[in-house]
Amino acid sequence: MGKKVFLGMSGGVDSALSCALLVEQGFDVTAVYMRNWSKDLPGFKCPWAEDLADAERVAVKLGVDLEVWDCEKEYKETVADYLVDAYAHGYTPNPDVMCNQTVKFGTFAERAFKEGADLIATGHYARTAPALTDGGPARLLRSADEHKDQTYFLWRVPGTTFNRVLFPVGGYSSKTDVRAACAERHLGIETKPDSDGICFIGPVGIRTFLLDTLEKRAGDIVEWETGKVLGHHEGAFLFTVGQRKGLDLGGGPARYVVATDTKENVVYVTADKMCPGLWTKEHTLEDCHWIAGTAPEAGECLVRTRHTGPLCEARLSVSEDGKSATVSFAEPVRTVAPGQSAVIYRGLECVGGGIIAPDPVMKPRI
């Protein structure tokens, strides 16, 4: 009762209900809208003003103060620039992962605690559990709603930060229940669609975002098995492993991106769903982060390589310094583009993860 909580209020359903629940539980709540991006892109108007207006209406309804914090500089430098640079070098990054580490649980958390917050809260679908040892870092657990679970995006946040974090909607079993809870409280936000697209920018496609910064560069689309040129593209950085749409190769069988070579500006594709380049039994991870602050022991684990993707059984081995790791699968799994996150779980607990390292670019088999 009376503890001061700064809540990240996005203008969406989840943070609106989070705010209502915190008020009902007796917390002293200050809502904060983080303005991370306000730039319009060609054919796309950034929705930040509309989202702020929704956040303001909910704050008024609940009788809490709403502050607007300008985080655009931090967001551009640590999320947007990171995303563009990664794509330019043939990686497919997770901007939401970086946004959580550097903005929501970085800039926002640091400022909130400086301004007297006892705790911070967000509308993420996740849960925390107390440390296993006195004074140790909190543990991060998957949410009750496995489909909406967002721990995949939180693996770079240290457990010491989670010691002072609340996830009010993490115990809800479905988004339908969250919307119903908003309606019961007459928050006026329950029918708002889920946000889509790049983190906090809105439903703009990655192609539009990249071409606003990177120049088009014509290159070839090459059949992996034969080396035959099948078509052309406007930049190898626009494609990612496993991609099927957007190749614009006309008629014929559906084709999938096997690899991209951003140096030579070539995109390799195949029509064979069982192509070896689309499957793997092992991922090498770099830039690993462990929520407890120390690497977990080697052994059996669950691995998720896509948000809402399946949890796959694997065996984890970690380097001596904990900065790199390998996950080995008993059976082949679909390969994942370098730059994506592989997140490691032991039971319900998310223990950390790493960035999937690139394999050597596979040249045509001719």
C-alpha positions in Angstrom: 0.0 0.0 0.0 1.3 3.4 -1.0 4.4 2.2 -2.7 5.3 4.5 -5.6 5.1 2.9 -9.1 6.0 4.4 -12.4 4.1 2.6 -15.1 5.1 2.6 -18.8 1.8 3.6 -20.5 1.8 3.0 -24.2 -1.8 3.8 -25.0 -2.6 0.1 -25.6 -4.9 -2.4 -23.9 -2.3 -4.1 -21.7 -0.8 -1.1 -20.1 -4.2 0.4 -19.5 -5.4 -2.6 -17.6 -2.0 -2.7 -15.8 -2.6 0.8 -14.6 -6.1 0.0 -13.4 -5.0 -3.0 -11.5 -2.2 -1.1 -9.7 -4.5 1.6 -8.6 -7.0 -1.0 -7.3 -4.1 -2.7 -5.4 -3.3 0.6 -3.6 -0.1 1.7 -5.3 0.7 5.3 -5.9 0.8 5.3 -9.7 2.5 7.7 -12.0 1.9 6.8 -15.7 4.6 7.6 -18.2 4.3 7.8 -22.0 7.7 7.2 -23.6 7.9 9.1 -26.8 10.4 6.9 -28.6 9.6 7.8 -32.2 7.6 10.6 -33.9 9.0 10.6 -37.4 6.7 10.0 -40.3 7.8 7.7 -43.1 6.8 7.7 -46.8 3.2 6.8 -46.9 3.0 6.3 -43.2 2.0 8.6 -40.4 3.5 7.7 -37.0 0.7 7.0 -34.6 2.4 8.4 -31.5 0.0 11.3 -31.0 -3.1 9.0 -31.2 -1.4 6.6 -28.7 -0.7 9.4 -26.3 -4.3 10.6 -26.5 -5.5 7.1 -25.6 -3.1 7.0 -22.7 -4.3 10.4 -21.5 -7.9 9.3 -21.6 -7.1 6.2 -19.5 -5.1 8.2 -17.0 -7.9 10.7 -16.5 -10.4 7.9 -16.1 -8.2 6.3 -13.4 -7.2 9.6 -11.7 -3.5 9.2 -12.2 -0.9 11.7 -13.4 0.6 11.1 -16.9 4.0 12.4 -17.8 5.5 12.4 -21.3 9.2 11.5 -21.4 11.2 12.1 -24.6 13.3 9.0 -25.2 13.8 9.5 -29.0 17.5 10.1 -28.7 18.1 6.9 -26.8 15.7 4.9 -29.0 17.4 6.1 -32.2 20.9 5.4 -31.0 20.3 2.0 -29.4 17.4 0.6 -31.3 16.8 2.2 -34.7 20.4 2.6 -35.6 21.2 -0.9 -34.4 18.4 -2.3 -36.5 19.6 -0.6 -39.7 23.3 -1.5 -39.2 22.4 -5.1 -38.5 20.3 -5.5 -41.7 23.1 -3.7 -43.7 25.5 -6.4 -42.5 23.2 -9.4 -43.2 21.7 -9.9 -39.8 18.0 -10.0 -38.9 17.8 -8.3 -35.5 15.1 -8.1 -32.8 14.5 -4.4 -32.2 12.0 -5.2 -29.4 14.8 -7.0 -27.5 17.1 -4.0 -27.6 14.2 -1.6 -26.8 13.5 -3.5 -23.6 17.1 -3.5 -22.6 18.1 0.0 -23.4 14.9 2.0 -23.2 12.0 0.5 -21.2 14.2 -1.2 -18.6 17.2 1.1 -19.2 16.5 4.8 -19.7 12.9 4.6 -18.3 13.8 2.5 -15.3 16.9 4.5 -14.3 15.0 7.8 -14.5 12.0 6.4 -12.6 14.1 5.2 -9.7 16.0 8.5 -9.6 12.6 10.3 -9.3 11.6 8.2 -6.3 9.9 5.2 -7.7 9.9 2.1 -5.5 9.0 0.0 -8.5 8.3 0.2 -12.2 5.6 -1.7 -14.2 4.8 -2.4 -17.8 2.1 -4.3 -19.7 4.3 -7.1 -20.7 3.0 -10.7 -20.6 5.6 -12.1 -18.2 5.9 -12.9 -14.5 8.7 -12.7 -12.0 9.6 -14.9 -9.0 11.7 -14.2 -6.0 15.4 -15.0 -6.1 16.5 -18.4 -4.9 19.0 -16.8 -2.5 18.5 -13.8 -0.2 19.4 -10.6 -2.0 19.9 -12.3 -5.3 18.4 -11.4 -8.7 14.7 -12.1 -9.4 13.8 -14.9 -11.8 11.8 -14.3 -15.0 8.9 -16.7 -15.7 6.8 -17.2 -18.8 3.3 -15.6 -18.6 0.1 -17.6 -18.0 -0.8 -17.0 -21.6 1.7 -19.0 -23.6 0.6 -17.4 -26.9 1.2 -13.8 -25.7 4.2 -14.6 -23.6 6.8 -11.8 -24.1 9.8 -13.2 -22.1 11.4 -13.9 -25.5 11.9 -10.1 -25.7 13.2 -9.7 -22.1 16.2 -12.0 -22.0 18.7 -9.1 -22.0 17.3 -7.4 -18.9 19.2 -8.4 -15.8 17.5 -10.0 -12.9 18.6 -7.3 -10.6 16.2 -5.0 -12.5 13.4 -7.5 -12.3 13.7 -7.3 -8.5 11.8 -3.9 -8.8 9.5 -4.7 -11.7 5.8 -5.5 -11.8 4.0 -7.2 -14.7 0.3 -6.8 -13.7 -1.2 -8.7 -16.7 1.3 -11.6 -16.6 -1.2 -13.8 -14.8 -4.0 -13.5 -17.3 -4.6 -16.6 -19.4 -5.7 -14.9 -22.6 -5.9 -11.5 -24.3 -9.7 -12.0 -24.4 -9.7 -11.9 -20.6 -7.6 -8.8 -20.6 -9.9 -7.0 -23.0 -12.9 -8.1 -20.9 -11.3 -6.8 -17.8 -10.8 -3.4 -19.5 -14.4 -3.4 -20.6 -15.6 -4.2 -17.0 -13.7 -1.1 -15.8 -15.0 1.1 -18.7 -11.6 2.1 -19.8 -12.7 2.7 -23.4 -9.6 1.0 -24.8 -10.8 -2.7 -24.9 -11.4 -2.8 -28.7 -8.1 -1.2 -29.7 -6.1 -3.5 -32.0 -2.8 -5.0 -30.9 0.2 -3.0 -32.0 2.0 -4.4 -35.1 5.3 -3.7 -36.9 8.5 -2.3 -35.5 8.6 -1.7 -31.7 7.0 1.6 -30.8 7.1 2.9 -34.4 3.8 1.3 -35.5 2.6 -0.9 -38.4 5.3 0.3 -40.8 6.9 -2.5 -42.8 10.6 -3.2 -42.3 11.2 -2.6 -46.0 9.8 0.9 -45.8 11.9 1.6 -42.7 15.1 0.3 -44.1 14.7 2.1 -47.5 14.2 5.4 -45.6 17.9 5.0 -44.5 19.7 2.6 -46.8 20.1 3.1 -50.5 18.7 0.6 -53.0 21.3 -1.6 -54.6 20.3 -3.9 -57.5 21.5 -7.5 -57.3 20.7 -11.0 -58.3 18.4 -13.6 -56.9 20.2 -16.9 -57.5 19.0 -20.5 -57.3 21.0 -22.2 -54.6 21.2 -25.6 -56.3 22.2 -24.5 -59.7 23.7 -20.9 -59.5 21.1 -19.8 -62.1 20.0 -16.2 -61.9 16.2 -16.3 -61.4 15.5 -12.6 -60.9 16.7 -9.4 -59.3 16.3 -7.4 -56.1 16.8 -3.9 -54.7 19.2 -4.9 -51.9 20.2 -8.1 -50.2 19.7 -6.4 -46.9 15.9 -6.4 -47.5 15.7 -10.2 -47.2 16.0 -12.8 -44.5 16.6 -16.5 -44.2 13.3 -18.5 -44.7 11.5 -15.6 -46.3 9.0 -16.5 -49.0 7.1 -13.4 -49.8 8.5 -10.4 -51.7 10.8 -12.3 -54.0 8.7 -11.3 -57.1 9.9 -14.1 -59.2 6.7 -14.5 -61.2 5.2 -17.9 -61.8 6.5 -21.3 -60.8 7.0 -22.9 -57.4 7.2 -21.0 -54.2 10.8 -20.3 -53.3 12.5 -19.6 -49.9 15.5 -17.5 -49.1 18.4 -19.9 -48.1 21.1 -17.2 -47.5 21.9 -13.6 -48.2 25.4 -12.3 -49.0 25.3 -8.5 -48.3 28.9 -8.1 -49.4 28.3 -9.5 -52.9 24.7 -8.4 -52.8 23.3 -11.8 -53.7 20.1 -13.5 -52.4 20.1 -17.3 -52.6 16.8 -19.1 -52.9 15.4 -22.7 -53.2 12.1 -24.3 -54.1 13.0 -27.3 -52.0 11.4 -27.1 -48.5 13.8 -29.8 -47.4 16.9 -27.9 -48.6 19.8 -28.4 -46.1 20.2 -24.7 -45.9 16.7 -24.4 -44.3 17.4 -26.9 -41.5 20.0 -27.3 -38.7 20.7 -29.4 -35.7 22.8 -26.7 -33.9 22.9 -22.9 -33.3 26.0 -21.0 -32.2 25.1 -18.1 -30.0 27.1 -14.9 -29.4 26.7 -11.9 -27.1 25.0 -14.0 -24.5 23.2 -12.5 -21.5 22.2 -14.4 -18.4 19.4 -13.0 -16.2 21.0 -14.3 -13.0 24.2 -12.6 -13.9 26.1 -15.9 -14.3 25.8 -18.5 -17.0 23.6 -21.6 -16.3 25.1 -25.0 -16.1 25.3 -27.1 -19.3 22.5 -29.5 -19.8 19.0 -30.0 -21.1 16.9 -26.9 -21.8 14.1 -25.5 -24.0 14.9 -23.0 -26.8 12.7 -20.5 -28.5 14.0 -18.9 -31.6 10.9 -17.0 -32.6 8.3 -15.1 -30.6 5.3 -17.5 -30.3 7.5 -20.2 -31.9 7.7 -23.6 -30.3 9.8 -24.4 -27.4 12.3 -27.0 -28.7 14.2 -29.5 -26.6 18.0 -29.0 -26.8 21.2 -29.3 -25.0 23.0 -26.2 -23.9 26.8 -25.8 -23.6 28.3 -22.4 -22.5 31.8 -21.1 -23.0 34.0 -20.5 -20.0 33.4 -16.8 -20.0 29.7 -17.2 -20.5 29.7 -14.9 -23.6 28.9 -17.6 -26.2 27.0 -20.8 -26.2 25.8 -23.7 -28.4 22.4 -25.2 -28.5 22.2 -28.7 -30.0 18.9 -30.3 -31.1 18.1 -34.0 -31.1 16.3 -33.6 -34.5 16.8 -31.0 -37.2 14.8 -27.7 -36.8 14.1 -24.9 -39.2 17.2 -22.7 -39.4 16.9 -19.1 -38.1 18.4 -16.0 -39.6 21.6 -14.7 -38.0 20.9 -11.8 -35.6 17.7 -13.3 -34.2 17.5 -14.3 -30.6 17.7 -17.8 -29.2 16.2 -17.7 -25.7 16.9 -20.4 -23.2 14.4 -21.8 -20.7 14.6 -24.3 -17.8 10.9 -25.2 -17.1 8.9 -22.0 -16.8 12.0 -19.9 -16.1 13.7 -17.8 -18.8 17.4 -18.0 -17.9 18.8 -15.8 -20.7 19.9 -16.2 -24.3 22.1 -15.1 -27.2 22.2 -13.8 -30.7 22.3 -16.5 -33.4 25.7 -16.3 -35.1 26.0 -16.4 -38.9 27.0 -19.5 -40.8 29.4 -19.1 -43.7 27.3 -17.9 -46.7 26.3 -21.0 -48.7 27.3 -20.8 -52.3 25.3 -22.6 -55.0 26.0 -26.4 -55.2 27.4 -26.5 -58.7 
